[in-house]
Structures are given as C-alpha cells and as structure tokens.
C-alpha cells in the first residue's frame, strides 16, 4: 500500500466552495505506467450568513454570520466586513453615532465545528470584547468584525433596522472575509423582500 498526501495547488480558487475534484495518481515501473483517478470531496466553506425575518413587523431583521477556521497564507489579522445595502441601518447611539451594545444588538460567540459541520458554542464575547473587535464606517456602510483568533470558529449575530422602505422592496447585505487588504472569501448577498407584515 502506498499512501500519498496531496493539497490544492490553488486554494483561493475554491474558497468558500464545496464540491468534488478529480485526483489522478500515476505509477511507472520499468517503462510501464498505470493511473487511477478518484473524485475527492473538498469543503472550503469558511463563511455562511443567514437572516431571521420574524420581527419584520417591528421593522428589524436579525442576521447571523458564521466563520469556520481557514488556512490563511500569512499571519496577518483576519476580519469580516459586512456591507449594508440601502434601507438597512445597524443600531447606533443617537448622541455620538457609536455602536449600541444594549438589548443584544450585537452578540458574538466563539466555538468549534462539530462532526455534523455545525457551529458549537464554547463561550460568548463580553461587551468590552465586542467594543474592541467591532467598528463601523458610516461613509462606506461597512461593519468590520475582527476575529480575535482566526484558528477558532465564530458566530456573530446582529440586528438591522429596516428604514423607510415599502412592501416589495428588496434589501440585502454582503459579507467578506479578509486578511490584511486581501479578500479571501465572499458570501453571496443575502436578500430579503419586504412583505406585507412590514
């Protein structure tokens, strides 16, 4: 039995994707070559985002972002950027525009990925830790979420108010995973069509 260890030659091309790729091994003995090909399942899905529209009648949506540890090329800090679309507003203090951490507007859990590929909570970041790791750029409408330890899994939950919109309007936002100035993963935009309950 011959055991071979292989790795992807271009991991970035498969970032945040799940699928199969063919892997072919060749053996040459005394001028004769034989080959064997097998499909290999890969799972490079490090980023996922969902939304809960249960409270649209109260004019807000709850978003959940999950990060699964990813093998980065360098040791630079990793972070998430969540860009809010038109009609969505994150919760901030009216007096100075800073993020409002009351009423569970922002929650972040650290954990690991279980055998079923689902996030398992190990602990929750305190408000002080949230303040150190979250920032908002009002001009670009980007919420930046620093990952305290990129080798651990995280779940980030936050609320956006739906502001001055009409029934039938589509609102969306998009999250990216970055290291330094380089984007490694992009989660496709999550879209919500405002229903009659708004």
mmCIF file of the C-alpha atoms, coordinates in Angstrom:
data_MODEL
# 
_entry.id   MODEL 
# 
loop_
_atom_site.group_PDB 
_atom_site.id 
_atom_site.type_symbol 
_atom_site.label_atom_id 
_atom_site.label_alt_id 
_atom_site.label_comp_id 
_atom_site.label_asym_id 
_atom_site.label_entity_id 
_atom_site.label_seq_id 
_atom_site.pdbx_PDB_ins_code 
_atom_site.Cartn_x 
_atom_site.Cartn_y 
_atom_site.Cartn_z 
_atom_site.occupancy 
_atom_site.B_iso_or_equiv 
_atom_site.pdbx_formal_charge 
_atom_site.auth_seq_id 
_atom_site.auth_comp_id 
_atom_site.auth_asym_id 
_atom_site.auth_atom_id 
_atom_site.pdbx_PDB_model_num 
ATOM 1   C CA . UNK A 1 1   ? 0.000   0.000  0.000   1.00 0.00 ? 1   UNK A CA 1 
ATOM 2   C CA . UNK A 1 2   ? 1.326   3.419  -0.991  1.00 0.00 ? 2   UNK A CA 1 
ATOM 3   C CA . UNK A 1 3   ? -0.122  6.437  0.797   1.00 0.00 ? 3   UNK A CA 1 
ATOM 4   C CA . UNK A 1 4   ? 0.063   9.844  -0.860  1.00 0.00 ? 4   UNK A CA 1 
ATOM 5   C CA . UNK A 1 5   ? -0.718  13.217 0.674   1.00 0.00 ? 5   UNK A CA 1 
ATOM 6   C CA . UNK A 1 6   ? -1.947  15.895 -1.709  1.00 0.00 ? 6   UNK A CA 1 
ATOM 7   C CA . UNK A 1 7   ? -3.015  19.515 -1.379  1.00 0.00 ? 7   UNK A CA 1 
ATOM 8   C CA . UNK A 1 8   ? -4.714  22.017 -3.672  1.00 0.00 ? 8   UNK A CA 1 
ATOM 9   C CA . UNK A 1 9   ? -2.386  23.948 -5.955  1.00 0.00 ? 9   UNK A CA 1 
ATOM 10  C CA . UNK A 1 10  ? -4.705  26.980 -5.985  1.00 0.00 ? 10  UNK A CA 1 
ATOM 11  C CA . UNK A 1 11  ? -6.759  27.063 -2.739  1.00 0.00 ? 11  UNK A CA 1 
ATOM 12  C CA . UNK A 1 12  ? -8.073  30.570 -3.457  1.00 0.00 ? 12  UNK A CA 1 
ATOM 13  C CA . UNK A 1 13  ? -9.966  29.264 -6.481  1.00 0.00 ? 13  UNK A CA 1 
ATOM 14  C CA . UNK A 1 14  ? -12.037 27.042 -4.188  1.00 0.00 ? 14  UNK A CA 1 
ATOM 15  C CA . UNK A 1 15  ? -12.543 29.488 -1.320  1.00 0.00 ? 15  UNK A CA 1 
ATOM 16  C CA . UNK A 1 16  ? -15.999 29.217 0.298   1.00 0.00 ? 16  UNK A CA 1 
ATOM 17  C CA . UNK A 1 17  ? -17.000 26.378 -2.031  1.00 0.00 ? 17  UNK A CA 1 
ATOM 18  C CA . UNK A 1 18  ? -17.953 22.749 -1.555  1.00 0.00 ? 18  UNK A CA 1 
ATOM 19  C CA . UNK A 1 19  ? -17.646 20.151 -4.318  1.00 0.00 ? 19  UNK A CA 1 
ATOM 20  C CA . UNK A 1 20  ? -15.505 17.423 -5.838  1.00 0.00 ? 20  UNK A CA 1 
ATOM 21  C CA . UNK A 1 21  ? -12.321 17.467 -7.888  1.00 0.00 ? 21  UNK A CA 1 
ATOM 22  C CA . UNK A 1 22  ? -10.655 14.542 -9.684  1.00 0.00 ? 22  UNK A CA 1 
ATOM 23  C CA . UNK A 1 23  ? -7.335  13.346 -8.297  1.00 0.00 ? 23  UNK A CA 1 
ATOM 24  C CA . UNK A 1 24  ? -5.201  11.100 -10.503 1.00 0.00 ? 24  UNK A CA 1 
ATOM 25  C CA . UNK A 1 25  ? -2.157  9.136  -9.363  1.00 0.00 ? 25  UNK A CA 1 
ATOM 26  C CA . UNK A 1 26  ? 0.306   7.524  -11.789 1.00 0.00 ? 26  UNK A CA 1 
ATOM 27  C CA . UNK A 1 27  ? 2.744   4.687  -11.112 1.00 0.00 ? 27  UNK A CA 1 
ATOM 28  C CA . UNK A 1 28  ? 5.576   3.891  -13.525 1.00 0.00 ? 28  UNK A CA 1 
ATOM 29  C CA . UNK A 1 29  ? 7.514   0.616  -13.297 1.00 0.00 ? 29  UNK A CA 1 
ATOM 30  C CA . UNK A 1 30  ? 10.076  -0.468 -15.896 1.00 0.00 ? 30  UNK A CA 1 
ATOM 31  C CA . UNK A 1 31  ? 8.654   1.816  -18.557 1.00 0.00 ? 31  UNK A CA 1 
ATOM 32  C CA . UNK A 1 32  ? 5.016   0.910  -17.910 1.00 0.00 ? 32  UNK A CA 1 
ATOM 33  C CA . UNK A 1 33  ? 2.647   3.500  -16.465 1.00 0.00 ? 33  UNK A CA 1 
ATOM 34  C CA . UNK A 1 34  ? -0.736  2.925  -14.882 1.00 0.00 ? 34  UNK A CA 1 
ATOM 35  C CA . UNK A 1 35  ? -3.062  5.529  -13.482 1.00 0.00 ? 35  UNK A CA 1 
ATOM 36  C CA . UNK A 1 36  ? -6.007  5.674  -11.125 1.00 0.00 ? 36  UNK A CA 1 
ATOM 37  C CA . UNK A 1 37  ? -8.467  8.554  -10.744 1.00 0.00 ? 37  UNK A CA 1 
ATOM 38  C CA . UNK A 1 38  ? -10.797 9.207  -7.838  1.00 0.00 ? 38  UNK A CA 1 
ATOM 39  C CA . UNK A 1 39  ? -13.103 12.106 -7.055  1.00 0.00 ? 39  UNK A CA 1 
ATOM 40  C CA . UNK A 1 40  ? -12.105 13.919 -3.867  1.00 0.00 ? 40  UNK A CA 1 
ATOM 41  C CA . UNK A 1 41  ? -14.677 15.852 -1.856  1.00 0.00 ? 41  UNK A CA 1 
ATOM 42  C CA . UNK A 1 42  ? -13.499 19.273 -0.683  1.00 0.00 ? 42  UNK A CA 1 
ATOM 43  C CA . UNK A 1 43  ? -15.135 21.666 1.726   1.00 0.00 ? 43  UNK A CA 1 
ATOM 44  C CA . UNK A 1 44  ? -13.615 25.149 1.807   1.00 0.00 ? 44  UNK A CA 1 
ATOM 45  C CA . UNK A 1 45  ? -16.795 26.779 3.096   1.00 0.00 ? 45  UNK A CA 1 
ATOM 46  C CA . UNK A 1 46  ? -15.476 29.125 5.788   1.00 0.00 ? 46  UNK A CA 1 
ATOM 47  C CA . UNK A 1 47  ? -18.243 31.706 5.643   1.00 0.00 ? 47  UNK A CA 1 
ATOM 48  C CA . UNK A 1 48  ? -22.016 31.489 5.943   1.00 0.00 ? 48  UNK A CA 1 
ATOM 49  C CA . UNK A 1 49  ? -24.779 34.017 6.515   1.00 0.00 ? 49  UNK A CA 1 
ATOM 50  C CA . UNK A 1 50  ? -28.472 33.660 7.348   1.00 0.00 ? 50  UNK A CA 1 
ATOM 51  C CA . UNK A 1 51  ? -31.262 36.033 8.294   1.00 0.00 ? 51  UNK A CA 1 
ATOM 52  C CA . UNK A 1 52  ? -34.283 35.873 10.574  1.00 0.00 ? 52  UNK A CA 1 
ATOM 53  C CA . UNK A 1 53  ? -37.228 37.996 9.449   1.00 0.00 ? 53  UNK A CA 1 
ATOM 54  C CA . UNK A 1 54  ? -39.507 37.026 12.348  1.00 0.00 ? 54  UNK A CA 1 
ATOM 55  C CA . UNK A 1 55  ? -39.596 40.613 13.602  1.00 0.00 ? 55  UNK A CA 1 
ATOM 56  C CA . UNK A 1 56  ? -40.155 42.401 10.306  1.00 0.00 ? 56  UNK A CA 1 
ATOM 57  C CA . UNK A 1 57  ? -43.462 43.581 11.782  1.00 0.00 ? 57  UNK A CA 1 
ATOM 58  C CA . UNK A 1 58  ? -41.335 45.506 14.278  1.00 0.00 ? 58  UNK A CA 1 
ATOM 59  C CA . UNK A 1 59  ? -39.222 46.772 11.366  1.00 0.00 ? 59  UNK A CA 1 
ATOM 60  C CA . UNK A 1 60  ? -35.986 44.909 12.040  1.00 0.00 ? 60  UNK A CA 1 
ATOM 61  C CA . UNK A 1 61  ? -34.079 41.867 10.770  1.00 0.00 ? 61  UNK A CA 1 
ATOM 62  C CA . UNK A 1 62  ? -31.620 39.654 12.645  1.00 0.00 ? 62  UNK A CA 1 
ATOM 63  C CA . UNK A 1 63  ? -28.531 38.404 10.787  1.00 0.00 ? 63  UNK A CA 1 
ATOM 64  C CA . UNK A 1 64  ? -26.179 35.559 11.696  1.00 0.00 ? 64  UNK A CA 1 
ATOM 65  C CA . UNK A 1 65  ? -22.675 35.156 10.264  1.00 0.00 ? 65  UNK A CA 1 
ATOM 66  C CA . UNK A 1 66  ? -20.661 32.005 10.907  1.00 0.00 ? 66  UNK A CA 1 
ATOM 67  C CA . UNK A 1 67  ? -16.930 31.692 10.353  1.00 0.00 ? 67  UNK A CA 1 
ATOM 68  C CA . UNK A 1 68  ? -15.144 28.347 10.140  1.00 0.00 ? 68  UNK A CA 1 
ATOM 69  C CA . UNK A 1 69  ? -11.340 28.351 10.570  1.00 0.00 ? 69  UNK A CA 1 
ATOM 70  C CA . UNK A 1 70  ? -9.467  28.802 7.310   1.00 0.00 ? 70  UNK A CA 1 
ATOM 71  C CA . UNK A 1 71  ? -5.786  28.228 6.487   1.00 0.00 ? 71  UNK A CA 1 
ATOM 72  C CA . UNK A 1 72  ? -4.521  31.703 5.605   1.00 0.00 ? 72  UNK A CA 1 
ATOM 73  C CA . UNK A 1 73  ? -1.369  32.389 3.620   1.00 0.00 ? 73  UNK A CA 1 
ATOM 74  C CA . UNK A 1 74  ? 0.144   34.759 6.230   1.00 0.00 ? 74  UNK A CA 1 
ATOM 75  C CA . UNK A 1 75  ? -0.078  35.554 9.944   1.00 0.00 ? 75  UNK A CA 1 
ATOM 76  C CA . UNK A 1 76  ? -1.850  38.882 9.467   1.00 0.00 ? 76  UNK A CA 1 
ATOM 77  C CA . UNK A 1 77  ? -5.049  39.543 11.408  1.00 0.00 ? 77  UNK A CA 1 
ATOM 78  C CA . UNK A 1 78  ? -8.252  38.263 9.810   1.00 0.00 ? 78  UNK A CA 1 
ATOM 79  C CA . UNK A 1 79  ? -11.565 40.065 9.885   1.00 0.00 ? 79  UNK A CA 1 
ATOM 80  C CA . UNK A 1 80  ? -15.041 40.157 8.368   1.00 0.00 ? 80  UNK A CA 1 
ATOM 81  C CA . UNK A 1 81  ? -16.544 43.097 6.521   1.00 0.00 ? 81  UNK A CA 1 
ATOM 82  C CA . UNK A 1 82  ? -20.308 43.313 6.269   1.00 0.00 ? 82  UNK A CA 1 
ATOM 83  C CA . UNK A 1 83  ? -21.564 45.912 3.800   1.00 0.00 ? 83  UNK A CA 1 
ATOM 84  C CA . UNK A 1 84  ? -25.105 47.091 4.419   1.00 0.00 ? 84  UNK A CA 1 
ATOM 85  C CA . UNK A 1 85  ? -27.405 47.689 1.483   1.00 0.00 ? 85  UNK A CA 1 
ATOM 86  C CA . UNK A 1 86  ? -29.799 50.591 1.108   1.00 0.00 ? 86  UNK A CA 1 
ATOM 87  C CA . UNK A 1 87  ? -32.638 50.624 3.627   1.00 0.00 ? 87  UNK A CA 1 
ATOM 88  C CA . UNK A 1 88  ? -30.743 48.765 6.364   1.00 0.00 ? 88  UNK A CA 1 
ATOM 89  C CA . UNK A 1 89  ? -29.368 50.515 9.424   1.00 0.00 ? 89  UNK A CA 1 
ATOM 90  C CA . UNK A 1 90  ? -27.301 48.979 12.199  1.00 0.00 ? 90  UNK A CA 1 
ATOM 91  C CA . UNK A 1 91  ? -28.104 50.092 15.730  1.00 0.00 ? 91  UNK A CA 1 
ATOM 92  C CA . UNK A 1 92  ? -26.063 53.027 16.989  1.00 0.00 ? 92  UNK A CA 1 
ATOM 93  C CA . UNK A 1 93  ? -26.245 55.545 19.811  1.00 0.00 ? 93  UNK A CA 1 
ATOM 94  C CA . UNK A 1 94  ? -28.015 58.714 18.762  1.00 0.00 ? 94  UNK A CA 1 
ATOM 95  C CA . UNK A 1 95  ? -25.704 61.075 20.659  1.00 0.00 ? 95  UNK A CA 1 
ATOM 96  C CA . UNK A 1 96  ? -22.376 60.113 19.070  1.00 0.00 ? 96  UNK A CA 1 
ATOM 97  C CA . UNK A 1 97  ? -23.144 57.525 16.375  1.00 0.00 ? 97  UNK A CA 1 
ATOM 98  C CA . UNK A 1 98  ? -21.195 54.758 18.134  1.00 0.00 ? 98  UNK A CA 1 
ATOM 99  C CA . UNK A 1 99  ? -22.433 51.181 18.067  1.00 0.00 ? 99  UNK A CA 1 
ATOM 100 C CA . UNK A 1 100 ? -25.183 50.487 20.600  1.00 0.00 ? 100 UNK A CA 1 
ATOM 101 C CA . UNK A 1 101 ? -24.424 47.295 22.512  1.00 0.00 ? 101 UNK A CA 1 
ATOM 102 C CA . UNK A 1 102 ? -27.637 47.284 24.547  1.00 0.00 ? 102 UNK A CA 1 
ATOM 103 C CA . UNK A 1 103 ? -30.558 44.881 24.033  1.00 0.00 ? 103 UNK A CA 1 
ATOM 104 C CA . UNK A 1 104 ? -28.371 42.212 22.401  1.00 0.00 ? 104 UNK A CA 1 
ATOM 105 C CA . UNK A 1 105 ? -27.957 44.332 19.258  1.00 0.00 ? 105 UNK A CA 1 
ATOM 106 C CA . UNK A 1 106 ? -24.595 42.585 18.765  1.00 0.00 ? 106 UNK A CA 1 
ATOM 107 C CA . UNK A 1 107 ? -23.582 39.155 20.049  1.00 0.00 ? 107 UNK A CA 1 
ATOM 108 C CA . UNK A 1 108 ? -20.503 37.089 19.233  1.00 0.00 ? 108 UNK A CA 1 
ATOM 109 C CA . UNK A 1 109 ? -19.801 33.508 20.230  1.00 0.00 ? 109 UNK A CA 1 
ATOM 110 C CA . UNK A 1 110 ? -16.536 31.570 19.993  1.00 0.00 ? 110 UNK A CA 1 
ATOM 111 C CA . UNK A 1 111 ? -16.673 27.841 19.402  1.00 0.00 ? 111 UNK A CA 1 
ATOM 112 C CA . UNK A 1 112 ? -15.758 24.975 17.139  1.00 0.00 ? 112 UNK A CA 1 
ATOM 113 C CA . UNK A 1 113 ? -17.221 22.991 14.265  1.00 0.00 ? 113 UNK A CA 1 
ATOM 114 C CA . UNK A 1 114 ? -18.833 19.719 15.318  1.00 0.00 ? 114 UNK A CA 1 
ATOM 115 C CA . UNK A 1 115 ? -18.756 16.403 13.471  1.00 0.00 ? 115 UNK A CA 1 
ATOM 116 C CA . UNK A 1 116 ? -22.029 17.391 11.766  1.00 0.00 ? 116 UNK A CA 1 
ATOM 117 C CA . UNK A 1 117 ? -20.292 20.508 10.338  1.00 0.00 ? 117 UNK A CA 1 
ATOM 118 C CA . UNK A 1 118 ? -22.409 22.795 12.540  1.00 0.00 ? 118 UNK A CA 1 
ATOM 119 C CA . UNK A 1 119 ? -21.177 25.544 14.838  1.00 0.00 ? 119 UNK A CA 1 
ATOM 120 C CA . UNK A 1 120 ? -20.880 24.582 18.518  1.00 0.00 ? 120 UNK A CA 1 
ATOM 121 C CA . UNK A 1 121 ? -20.717 27.383 21.108  1.00 0.00 ? 121 UNK A CA 1 
ATOM 122 C CA . UNK A 1 122 ? -17.883 27.328 23.648  1.00 0.00 ? 122 UNK A CA 1 
ATOM 123 C CA . UNK A 1 123 ? -18.288 30.833 25.034  1.00 0.00 ? 123 UNK A CA 1 
ATOM 124 C CA . UNK A 1 124 ? -19.570 34.367 24.414  1.00 0.00 ? 124 UNK A CA 1 
ATOM 125 C CA . UNK A 1 125 ? -17.562 37.561 23.995  1.00 0.00 ? 125 UNK A CA 1 
ATOM 126 C CA . UNK A 1 126 ? -18.221 40.237 26.604  1.00 0.00 ? 126 UNK A CA 1 
ATOM 127 C CA . UNK A 1 127 ? -19.430 43.725 25.701  1.00 0.00 ? 127 UNK A CA 1 
ATOM 128 C CA . UNK A 1 128 ? -15.904 45.037 26.302  1.00 0.00 ? 128 UNK A CA 1 
ATOM 129 C CA . UNK A 1 129 ? -14.517 42.446 23.889  1.00 0.00 ? 129 UNK A CA 1 
ATOM 130 C CA . UNK A 1 130 ? -17.166 43.394 21.332  1.00 0.00 ? 130 UNK A CA 1 
ATOM 131 C CA . UNK A 1 131 ? -16.170 47.036 21.600  1.00 0.00 ? 131 UNK A CA 1 
ATOM 132 C CA . UNK A 1 132 ? -12.546 46.107 20.851  1.00 0.00 ? 132 UNK A CA 1 
ATOM 133 C CA . UNK A 1 133 ? -13.409 43.954 17.852  1.00 0.00 ? 133 UNK A CA 1 
ATOM 134 C CA . UNK A 1 134 ? -16.270 45.822 16.136  1.00 0.00 ? 134 UNK A CA 1 
ATOM 135 C CA . UNK A 1 135 ? -16.166 49.090 14.208  1.00 0.00 ? 135 UNK A CA 1 
ATOM 136 C CA . UNK A 1 136 ? -18.405 50.824 11.705  1.00 0.00 ? 136 UNK A CA 1 
ATOM 137 C CA . UNK A 1 137 ? -17.530 53.032 8.732   1.00 0.00 ? 137 UNK A CA 1 
ATOM 138 C CA . UNK A 1 138 ? -20.572 55.219 8.155   1.00 0.00 ? 138 UNK A CA 1 
ATOM 139 C CA . UNK A 1 139 ? -19.357 56.513 4.775   1.00 0.00 ? 139 UNK A CA 1 
ATOM 140 C CA . UNK A 1 140 ? -18.857 53.062 3.247   1.00 0.00 ? 140 UNK A CA 1 
ATOM 141 C CA . UNK A 1 141 ? -21.627 51.494 5.402   1.00 0.00 ? 141 UNK A CA 1 
ATOM 142 C CA . UNK A 1 142 ? -19.287 48.662 6.401   1.00 0.00 ? 142 UNK A CA 1 
ATOM 143 C CA . UNK A 1 143 ? -19.350 46.866 9.740   1.00 0.00 ? 143 UNK A CA 1 
ATOM 144 C CA . UNK A 1 144 ? -15.892 45.436 10.482  1.00 0.00 ? 144 UNK A CA 1 
ATOM 145 C CA . UNK A 1 145 ? -15.643 42.387 12.740  1.00 0.00 ? 145 UNK A CA 1 
ATOM 146 C CA . UNK A 1 146 ? -12.146 41.432 13.842  1.00 0.00 ? 146 UNK A CA 1 
ATOM 147 C CA . UNK A 1 147 ? -11.610 37.730 14.562  1.00 0.00 ? 147 UNK A CA 1 
ATOM 148 C CA . UNK A 1 148 ? -9.784  37.517 17.927  1.00 0.00 ? 148 UNK A CA 1 
ATOM 149 C CA . UNK A 1 149 ? -8.318  34.122 16.977  1.00 0.00 ? 149 UNK A CA 1 
ATOM 150 C CA . UNK A 1 150 ? -8.663  33.122 13.322  1.00 0.00 ? 150 UNK A CA 1 
ATOM 151 C CA . UNK A 1 151 ? -7.956  29.493 14.219  1.00 0.00 ? 151 UNK A CA 1 
ATOM 152 C CA . UNK A 1 152 ? -11.254 29.289 16.140  1.00 0.00 ? 152 UNK A CA 1 
ATOM 153 C CA . UNK A 1 153 ? -14.839 29.297 14.859  1.00 0.00 ? 153 UNK A CA 1 
ATOM 154 C CA . UNK A 1 154 ? -17.123 32.280 15.480  1.00 0.00 ? 154 UNK A CA 1 
ATOM 155 C CA . UNK A 1 155 ? -20.810 33.074 15.261  1.00 0.00 ? 155 UNK A CA 1 
ATOM 156 C CA . UNK A 1 156 ? -21.788 36.740 15.039  1.00 0.00 ? 156 UNK A CA 1 
ATOM 157 C CA . UNK A 1 157 ? -25.408 37.878 15.454  1.00 0.00 ? 157 UNK A CA 1 
ATOM 158 C CA . UNK A 1 158 ? -26.616 41.422 14.940  1.00 0.00 ? 158 UNK A CA 1 
ATOM 159 C CA . UNK A 1 159 ? -29.751 43.447 14.254  1.00 0.00 ? 159 UNK A CA 1 
ATOM 160 C CA . UNK A 1 160 ? -30.523 45.879 11.432  1.00 0.00 ? 160 UNK A CA 1 
ATOM 161 C CA . UNK A 1 161 ? -33.500 48.186 11.329  1.00 0.00 ? 161 UNK A CA 1 
ATOM 162 C CA . UNK A 1 162 ? -35.386 48.372 8.038   1.00 0.00 ? 162 UNK A CA 1 
ATOM 163 C CA . UNK A 1 163 ? -35.640 52.101 7.465   1.00 0.00 ? 163 UNK A CA 1 
ATOM 164 C CA . UNK A 1 164 ? -38.204 53.981 5.329   1.00 0.00 ? 164 UNK A CA 1 
ATOM 165 C CA . UNK A 1 165 ? -38.886 51.177 2.857   1.00 0.00 ? 165 UNK A CA 1 
ATOM 166 C CA . UNK A 1 166 ? -42.019 49.907 1.122   1.00 0.00 ? 166 UNK A CA 1 
ATOM 167 C CA . UNK A 1 167 ? -43.556 46.468 0.754   1.00 0.00 ? 167 UNK A CA 1 
ATOM 168 C CA . UNK A 1 168 ? -41.943 44.598 -2.151  1.00 0.00 ? 168 UNK A CA 1 
ATOM 169 C CA . UNK A 1 169 ? -38.591 46.392 -1.867  1.00 0.00 ? 169 UNK A CA 1 
ATOM 170 C CA . UNK A 1 170 ? -35.516 44.136 -1.799  1.00 0.00 ? 170 UNK A CA 1 
ATOM 171 C CA . UNK A 1 171 ? -32.925 44.804 0.899   1.00 0.00 ? 171 UNK A CA 1 
ATOM 172 C CA . UNK A 1 172 ? -29.616 42.990 1.142   1.00 0.00 ? 172 UNK A CA 1 
ATOM 173 C CA . UNK A 1 173 ? -26.107 42.969 2.558   1.00 0.00 ? 173 UNK A CA 1 
ATOM 174 C CA . UNK A 1 174 ? -22.932 41.068 1.803   1.00 0.00 ? 174 UNK A CA 1 
ATOM 175 C CA . UNK A 1 175 ? -20.117 39.748 3.987   1.00 0.00 ? 175 UNK A CA 1 
ATOM 176 C CA . UNK A 1 176 ? -16.481 39.166 3.023   1.00 0.00 ? 176 UNK A CA 1 
ATOM 177 C CA . UNK A 1 177 ? -13.572 37.527 4.842   1.00 0.00 ? 177 UNK A CA 1 
ATOM 178 C CA . UNK A 1 178 ? -10.308 39.444 4.644   1.00 0.00 ? 178 UNK A CA 1 
ATOM 179 C CA . UNK A 1 179 ? -6.734  39.232 5.799   1.00 0.00 ? 179 UNK A CA 1 
ATOM 180 C CA . UNK A 1 180 ? -4.795  42.473 5.619   1.00 0.00 ? 180 UNK A CA 1 
ATOM 181 C CA . UNK A 1 181 ? -6.039  44.124 2.419   1.00 0.00 ? 181 UNK A CA 1 
ATOM 182 C CA . UNK A 1 182 ? -6.728  40.833 0.657   1.00 0.00 ? 182 UNK A CA 1 
ATOM 183 C CA . UNK A 1 183 ? -10.195 39.354 0.269   1.00 0.00 ? 183 UNK A CA 1 
ATOM 184 C CA . UNK A 1 184 ? -10.193 35.581 0.688   1.00 0.00 ? 184 UNK A CA 1 
ATOM 185 C CA . UNK A 1 185 ? -13.912 34.731 0.754   1.00 0.00 ? 185 UNK A CA 1 
ATOM 186 C CA . UNK A 1 186 ? -17.098 36.419 -0.391  1.00 0.00 ? 186 UNK A CA 1 
ATOM 187 C CA . UNK A 1 187 ? -20.504 35.181 0.707   1.00 0.00 ? 187 UNK A CA 1 
ATOM 188 C CA . UNK A 1 188 ? -23.163 35.871 -1.916  1.00 0.00 ? 188 UNK A CA 1 
ATOM 189 C CA . UNK A 1 189 ? -25.531 38.702 -0.935  1.00 0.00 ? 189 UNK A CA 1 
ATOM 190 C CA . UNK A 1 190 ? -28.408 37.735 1.350   1.00 0.00 ? 190 UNK A CA 1 
ATOM 191 C CA . UNK A 1 191 ? -31.603 39.331 0.100   1.00 0.00 ? 191 UNK A CA 1 
ATOM 192 C CA . UNK A 1 192 ? -34.947 39.907 1.778   1.00 0.00 ? 192 UNK A CA 1 
ATOM 193 C CA . UNK A 1 193 ? -38.110 41.073 0.041   1.00 0.00 ? 193 UNK A CA 1 
ATOM 194 C CA . UNK A 1 194 ? -40.172 43.207 2.404   1.00 0.00 ? 194 UNK A CA 1 
ATOM 195 C CA . UNK A 1 195 ? -43.564 41.561 2.869   1.00 0.00 ? 195 UNK A CA 1 
ATOM 196 C CA . UNK A 1 196 ? -46.959 42.835 3.884   1.00 0.00 ? 196 UNK A CA 1 
ATOM 197 C CA . UNK A 1 197 ? -46.126 42.451 7.580   1.00 0.00 ? 197 UNK A CA 1 
ATOM 198 C CA . UNK A 1 198 ? -43.806 45.452 7.449   1.00 0.00 ? 198 UNK A CA 1 
# 
